[in-house]
Amino acid sequence: MFASASYSTFSDGPTALTTRPRIGGGPPQTLLFLSSCIHELLLLPDDAREGSRLKLAGASMRRATQTVYEPTRDSVYFVDGLFDCTVMKLDRNNVVSVAAGSDERLTQPSKVRDGYGTSARFLTISALEPDGKGHIFVADGNVIRKMHVASGGVLTLANTRDAAVSNWVALAFNPATNILFAASSCAIYRVPTSNARAAAVPAASGSGDGVPAPATTAAAAPSAPQLIAGQPGQEGYRDGCGNGALFRGILHLTFGPDGHLYVTELGGRLRRVAPPLARATEAGGGAADGGGDGVVSTVLLGGLPVTTNAVAFLPTGELLACGVDAHEEDCVARIRLGFTAHTAAATAAGASPQGGDDDANNLHDLIVPKVNDDGADGGGGGSAIVTVKVGDRAFAAHRAVLSARSEYFRRLLEPGSGFAESGAAEVYMSEVDPEAFGWLLTCMYNGPVARVPEALLRPVAVLAERLLLTSAAFRAQLRARLMAGVTAGNVVSELGWAYQHDMSDMVAQLLRFLVENRRVATQEVVGEVAARHPMLAAELVKALMQAP
């Protein structure tokens, strides 16, 4: 795997980082947590800088650690680093509050207790991990606990008290398989959670809404954590399969854009745990091929900070890590592992970046007759089927689908439209990329945009505008894919491209990006926009002047 890295140093040591959706759309907002404040992190082509500082309200923030974004509450959760025993919440309005736990520092595990909100007590929190469904797993000493974010109810998963694990140090949840993975300092485990669920009880407010109670009501006892890689109690650096691999000082677990588990260790090492781990299923109790061992390989020997405080994969496919480098300087490392925005989006959507068996289930291929090389309908579809000829290729499609998905085709094909094609069995399109049309036609039937190759994303987006696709959600997904790759270094060229192709919604999002990141909108940038697109420069200046 190809890897390159760039580093940026900071005077005020970064303690954590995470990403969250940007209000109003556009590329996600990367948040950099410093000792007592939060800044947006500006990602320039070869550098990273502190952007605007967030105006916080509510509770005070003290050295945040273990930051995660929880989508059902649209909030960032983190651990108060004073005693590592309080889970805090940063909501969409940048209000900080206590989600669970208190400042009471516990020295005995017997003092730990489940409960709601501030009545719950933690020993030493070392990791948070959301499941995307309204819960956050919490690594707390030698147990893993589960917090219901809506109520603040905290439940201890009894099956996570493993005799071989003195402390859980890292967590990673795979939403594609609903499996939780947890690590000690030198071993990685698969943790069953299906039999450790909270019971529903009336809410304390008397509203009648059910919330999880801090108790288990499982019919059968959940099984113990299953060793995936490494050896409990034995440290070392060795790649291999299952317990043939050795780890030393595991710090973080995170799933990458390729669906594999990535492990950071002391000394700046980055390693990958590959299938069969990635193909394991909660129901099957093991990997698809019958084994539970993960294949461990080294990705980087020293590209990360020596002591890494936090890691996060960006929608662009890059890995961010903050911590302390070999010169004892606080830094943010930006690692490029060869992933693209397409790979990341496809994985986030639950699709295999390589295609896989799902390609054989393409709805368009199943219900539309094949077209021969000479354009003849191989399935006898009659007038319901239209052959669209693009360059040297021919595509068969349902007349009704084309008309429903595209205003252009609706006007062209409807009876009495006055166009020669209104009743024709064939339609010819000029100056259109056949590959782009093929992907767009697939999306008309299947819907998801995530699998469109990165190289064809722009041609597909331009063609979608030309054909006047009727689905606002589809166009929004296209814009989201395009905006995911926008950075401070390419925003001007992206703005010019969108303006040239009359993509007004994307132009508005790019202008908003420049306004929200004013350090990027320098005099030179405005001058460059003015030289290329004078009318657009006027809109940019107006937006900058009107911004609060």
FENQUIWO-V90379 format. One record per residue. N is the residue number from 1. SS is DSSP state (~ for helix, > for strand, _ for the rest). PHI is phi in radians with two decimals (NA if undefined). NEAR is the number of other ideal C-beta (glycine too) atoms within 12 Angstrom. Layout:
N_SS_PHI_NEAR, N_SS_PHI_NEAR
//
This chain:
1___NA_24, 2___-1.29_13, 3___-2.47_25, 4_>_-2.41_17, 5_>_-2.51_29, 6_>_-2.34_24, 7_>_-2.27_30, 8_>_-2.31_30, 9_>_-1.71_24, 10___-2.37_31, 11___-1.31_12, 12___-1.76_22, 13___-1.01_30, 14___-1.18_44, 15___-1.84_38, 16_>_-2.91_44, 17_>_-2.68_48, 18_>_-2.86_40, 19_>_-2.12_32, 20_>_-2.54_33, 21___-1.06_24, 22___-1.50_28, 23___-1.07_17, 24___1.54_18, 25___1.61_26, 26___1.69_33, 27___-1.11_40, 28___-0.98_36, 29_>_-1.60_36, 30_>_-1.63_41, 31_>_-1.81_41, 32_>_-1.94_42, 33_>_-1.62_45, 34___-1.80_32, 35___-1.05_23, 36___-2.49_21, 37___-2.67_28, 38_>_-2.26_36, 39_>_-2.13_32, 40_>_-1.31_36, 41_>_-1.67_42, 42_>_-1.56_33, 43_>_-1.79_40, 44_>_-1.52_24, 45___-0.91_21, 46___-2.26_16, 47_>_-2.77_23, 48_>_-2.36_36, 49_>_-2.33_24, 50_>_-1.22_31, 51_>_-1.65_26, 52_>_-1.15_24, 53_>_-1.49_19, 54___-1.26_31, 55___-1.54_16, 56___-1.62_27, 57_>_-2.35_14, 58_>_1.55_19, 59___-1.21_25, 60___-1.28_18, 61___-2.04_35, 62___-2.24_24, 63___0.77_28, 64_>_-1.18_44, 65_>_-2.37_41, 66_>_0.95_43, 67_>_-1.37_43, 68_>_-2.51_47, 69_>_-1.74_33, 70_>_-1.97_35, 71___-1.25_24, 72___-1.20_17, 73___-1.83_28, 74___0.86_21, 75_>_-2.43_33, 76_>_-1.75_46, 77_>_-1.94_43, 78_>_-2.66_44, 79_>_-1.82_42, 80_>_-1.23_39, 81___-1.36_30, 82___-1.11_25, 83___-2.17_22, 84___1.01_32, 85___-2.31_36, 86_>_-2.34_45, 87_>_-1.66_49, 88_>_-1.89_46, 89_>_-2.27_40, 90_>_-2.00_40, 91___-1.48_24, 92___-1.09_20, 93___-1.61_17, 94___1.11_27, 95_>_-1.65_20, 96_>_-1.68_31, 97_>_-2.58_29, 98_>_-1.46_29, 99_>_-1.62_42, 100_>_-2.86_41, 101_>_1.60_41, 102___-2.67_28, 103___-1.39_20, 104___-1.18_21, 105___-1.47_20, 106___-1.72_24, 107___-1.96_14, 108___-2.09_13, 109_~_-1.00_19, 110_~_-1.14_10, 111_~_-1.42_18, 112___-1.15_30, 113_>_-2.58_28, 114___-1.39_32, 115_>_2.87_27, 116_>_-1.85_30, 117_~_0.95_28, 118_~_-1.29_23, 119_~_-1.42_20, 120___-1.31_36, 121_>_-2.26_36, 122___-1.96_43, 123___-1.55_31, 124___-2.60_33, 125_>_-1.40_47, 126_>_-2.04_37, 127_>_-2.88_44, 128_>_-2.16_48, 129_>_-2.68_41, 130_>_-1.37_38, 131___-1.74_33, 132___1.35_24, 133___-2.17_20, 134___1.76_23, 135_>_-2.28_41, 136_>_-2.24_46, 137_>_-1.40_44, 138_>_-2.20_51, 139_>_-1.45_47, 140_>_-2.34_45, 141___1.14_33, 142___-1.70_27, 143_>_-2.28_35, 144_>_-2.02_46, 145_>_-2.13_50, 146_>_-2.23_46, 147_>_-1.86_47, 148_>_-1.52_41, 149___-1.21_38, 150___-1.21_27, 151___-1.85_33, 152___1.41_38, 153_>_-1.21_37, 154_>_-2.02_43, 155_>_-2.20_39, 156_>_-1.55_33, 157_>_-1.49_41, 158_~_-1.06_27, 159_~_-1.26_31, 160_~_-1.59_38, 161___-1.42_25, 162___-1.65_30, 163___-1.08_12, 164___-1.51_24, 165___-2.03_33, 166___-1.44_20, 167___-2.63_30, 168___-1.44_41, 169___-2.00_35, 170_>_-2.68_43, 171_>_-2.37_45, 172_>_-2.66_44, 173_>_-1.97_36, 174_>_-1.75_34, 175___-1.17_22, 176___-1.22_25, 177___-2.08_31, 178___1.01_23, 179_>_-2.07_41, 180_>_-1.73_46, 181_>_-2.03_47, 182_>_-2.37_48, 183_>_-2.28_45, 184___-1.59_43, 185___-1.22_32, 186___-2.49_35, 187_>_-2.67_42, 188_>_-2.09_47, 189_>_-2.21_44, 190_>_-1.69_47, 191_>_-1.96_46, 192___-1.13_35, 193___-2.24_36, 194___-1.16_26, 195___-1.77_20, 196___-2.14_35, 197___-2.02_26, 198_>_-1.48_31, 199_>_-1.42_19, 200_>_-1.60_18, 201_>_-2.30_20, 202_>_-1.03_15, 203___-1.14_19, 204___-1.09_18, 205___-1.31_10, 206___1.45_9, 207___-1.33_11, 208___1.58_11, 209___-1.27_15, 210_>_-1.40_17, 211_>_-2.32_29, 212_>_-1.19_32, 213_>_-1.60_24, 214_>_-1.30_33, 215_>_-2.75_22, 216_>_-1.75_26, 217___-2.26_17, 218___-1.24_20, 219___-1.29_10, 220___-2.25_13, 221___-1.17_15, 222___-1.17_27, 223___-1.32_24, 224___-1.29_23, 225___-0.99_36, 226_>_-1.80_34, 227_>_-1.15_34, 228_>_-1.86_44, 229_>_-2.73_43, 230_>_1.58_43, 231_>_-2.27_26, 232___-1.01_25, 233___1.40_20, 234_>_-2.12_20, 235_>_-1.75_21, 236___2.85_22, 237___-2.02_26, 238_>_-2.67_24, 239___-1.38_25, 240_>_2.80_23, 241_>_-1.87_24, 242_~_1.01_30, 243_~_-1.35_28, 244_~_-1.37_20, 245___-1.59_36, 246_>_-2.27_31, 247_>_-2.11_44, 248___-2.44_25, 249___1.22_28, 250_>_-1.08_46, 251_>_-1.94_40, 252_>_-2.53_50, 253_>_-2.14_48, 254_>_-2.74_40, 255_>_-1.48_35, 256___-1.59_37, 257___-1.07_38, 258___-1.55_32, 259___1.46_37, 260___-1.62_37, 261_>_-1.57_44, 262_>_-1.93_46, 263_>_-2.14_50, 264_>_-1.79_45, 265_>_-2.26_44, 266___-0.99_26, 267___1.64_28, 268___1.50_32, 269_>_-1.44_35, 270_>_-2.22_41, 271_>_-2.26_43, 272_>_-2.14_36, 273_>_-1.92_46, 274_>_-1.72_33, 275___-0.88_27, 276___-1.38_28, 277_~_-0.91_41, 278_~_-1.21_34, 279_~_-1.79_26, 280___-1.19_36, 281_>_-2.23_22, 282___-1.07_25, 283___-1.25_12, 284___-1.38_21, 285___1.29_21, 286_>_-3.09_26, 287___-1.36_27, 288___-1.11_17, 289___-1.61_16, 290___1.69_12, 291___-2.05_24, 292___-1.87_33, 293___-1.34_28, 294___-1.71_44, 295_>_-1.66_29, 296_>_-1.73_39, 297_>_-2.43_26, 298_>_-1.49_29, 299_>_-1.73_34, 300_>_-2.36_31, 301___-1.49_18, 302___-2.88_24, 303___-1.42_35, 304___-1.60_42, 305___-0.96_44, 306___-1.00_28, 307_>_-2.05_29, 308_>_-1.69_44, 309_>_-1.49_40, 310_>_-2.78_42, 311_>_-2.38_44, 312_>_-2.77_44, 313_>_-1.49_40, 314___-1.55_39, 315___-1.04_39, 316___-1.33_37, 317___1.68_33, 318___-1.38_37, 319_>_-1.85_43, 320_>_-1.80_44, 321_>_-2.51_45, 322_>_-2.06_46, 323_>_2.90_36, 324_>_-2.07_28, 325___-1.51_29, 326___-1.15_17, 327___-1.65_11, 328___1.08_13, 329___-1.84_22, 330_>_-1.28_30, 331_>_-2.61_36, 332_>_-2.11_47, 333_>_-1.77_43, 334_>_-2.09_38, 335_>_-1.85_39, 336_>_-1.82_27, 337___-1.79_32, 338___1.63_20, 339___-1.34_34, 340___-2.08_27, 341_~_-1.07_34, 342_~_-1.12_34, 343_~_-1.03_35, 344_~_-1.13_35, 345_~_-1.16_36, 346_~_-1.11_35, 347_~_-1.17_31, 348_~_-1.10_36, 349___-1.47_27, 350___1.51_20, 351___-1.75_29, 352___-1.26_23, 353___-1.03_32, 354___-1.55_19, 355___1.76_16, 356_~_1.42_18, 357_~_-1.15_11, 358_~_-1.08_21, 359_~_-1.08_19, 360_~_-1.24_11, 361_~_-1.72_16, 362___-0.97_25, 363_~_-1.03_21, 364_~_-1.06_29, 365_~_-1.17_22, 366_~_-1.36_15, 367_~_-1.83_20, 368___-1.83_31, 369___-1.06_24, 370___-1.21_21, 371_>_-1.93_30, 372___-1.26_14, 373___-1.03_12, 374___-1.52_13, 375___1.60_23, 376___-1.29_19, 377_>_-1.22_26, 378___-1.43_17, 379___-2.08_19, 380___1.12_14, 381___-1.28_22, 382_~_1.22_14, 383_~_-1.23_18, 384_~_-1.24_22, 385_>_-1.84_33, 386_>_-2.00_37, 387_>_-1.71_37, 388_>_-1.76_41, 389_>_-1.71_27, 390_>_-2.19_30, 391___1.08_18, 392___-1.71_14, 393_>_-2.10_24, 394_>_-2.20_32, 395_>_-2.15_39, 396_>_-1.65_36, 397_>_-2.65_41, 398_>_-1.26_30, 399_~_-1.00_32, 400_~_-1.16_22, 401_~_-1.18_32, 402_~_-1.04_38, 403_~_-1.20_29, 404_~_-1.31_19, 405_~_-1.56_32, 406_>_-2.34_36, 407_~_-1.13_20, 408_~_-1.06_28, 409_~_-1.22_34, 410_~_-1.08_24, 411_~_-1.17_20, 412_~_-1.27_27, 413_~_-1.75_35, 414___-1.18_21, 415___-1.02_16, 416___1.31_9, 417___-1.26_17, 418___1.61_12, 419___-1.54_18, 420_~_-1.10_13, 421_~_-1.39_27, 422_~_-1.02_21, 423_~_-2.09_18, 424___-1.37_20, 425___-1.52_27, 426_>_-2.29_26, 427_>_-2.26_33, 428_>_-1.92_24, 429_>_-2.16_32, 430___-1.87_13, 431___0.96_14, 432___-2.24_29, 433___-1.29_26, 434_~_-1.00_24, 435_~_-1.11_24, 436_~_-1.13_33, 437_~_-1.13_37, 438_~_-1.04_32, 439_~_-1.19_36, 440_~_-1.14_44, 441_~_-1.10_41, 442_~_-1.05_34, 443_~_-1.18_37, 444_~_-1.07_37, 445_~_-1.53_29, 446_~_-1.64_28, 447___1.64_23, 448___-1.07_27, 449___-1.71_38, 450___-1.05_34, 451___-1.65_33, 452___-1.14_39, 453___-1.03_27, 454_~_-1.00_29, 455_~_-1.16_15, 456_~_-1.82_28, 457_~_-1.09_37, 458_~_-1.13_30, 459_~_-1.01_29, 460_~_-1.15_40, 461_~_-1.12_38, 462_~_-1.11_28, 463_~_-1.16_36, 464_~_-1.09_43, 465_~_-1.21_29, 466_~_-1.10_25, 467___-1.51_34, 468___0.94_22, 469_>_-1.06_34, 470___-1.47_21, 471___-1.45_24, 472_~_-1.15_13, 473_~_-1.13_16, 474_~_-1.11_31, 475_~_-1.13_32, 476_~_-1.14_21, 477_~_-1.14_30, 478_~_-1.07_39, 479_~_-1.08_34, 480_~_-1.08_34, 481_~_-1.10_39, 482_~_-1.15_45, 483_~_-1.23_39, 484_~_-1.09_41, 485___-1.67_36, 486___-1.38_38, 487___-2.30_34, 488___-1.08_32, 489___-1.42_21, 490___-2.05_25, 491_~_-1.08_41, 492_~_-1.18_34, 493_~_-1.15_23, 494_~_-1.13_35, 495_~_-1.12_39, 496_~_-1.12_27, 497_~_-1.12_27, 498_~_-1.11_33, 499_~_-1.15_27, 500_~_-1.08_20, 501___-1.77_24, 502___0.99_16, 503___-1.65_28, 504_~_-1.10_19, 505_~_-1.12_27, 506_~_-1.24_38, 507_~_-1.02_32, 508_~_-1.09_24, 509_~_-1.18_33, 510_~_-1.21_44, 511_~_-1.11_40, 512_~_-1.13_31, 513_~_-1.04_43, 514_~_-1.17_38, 515_~_-1.19_30, 516_~_-1.26_31, 517___-2.06_35, 518___-1.11_24, 519___-1.13_26, 520___-1.33_37, 521___-1.39_32, 522___-1.32_20, 523_~_-1.07_16, 524_~_-1.16_12, 525_~_-1.14_34, 526_~_-1.06_31, 527_~_-1.13_17, 528_~_-1.14_23, 529_~_-1.11_34, 530_~_-1.11_21, 531_~_-1.18_14, 532_~_-1.54_20, 533___-2.47_25, 534_~_-0.96_17, 535_~_-1.14_16, 536_~_-1.19_31, 537_~_-1.08_27, 538_~_-1.10_16, 539_~_-1.14_26, 540_~_-1.14_39, 541_~_-1.07_23, 542_~_-1.07_16, 543_~_-1.14_27, 544_~_-1.15_25, 545_~_-1.25_14, 546_~_-1.49_12, 547___-1.18_17, 548___-1.18_10
//
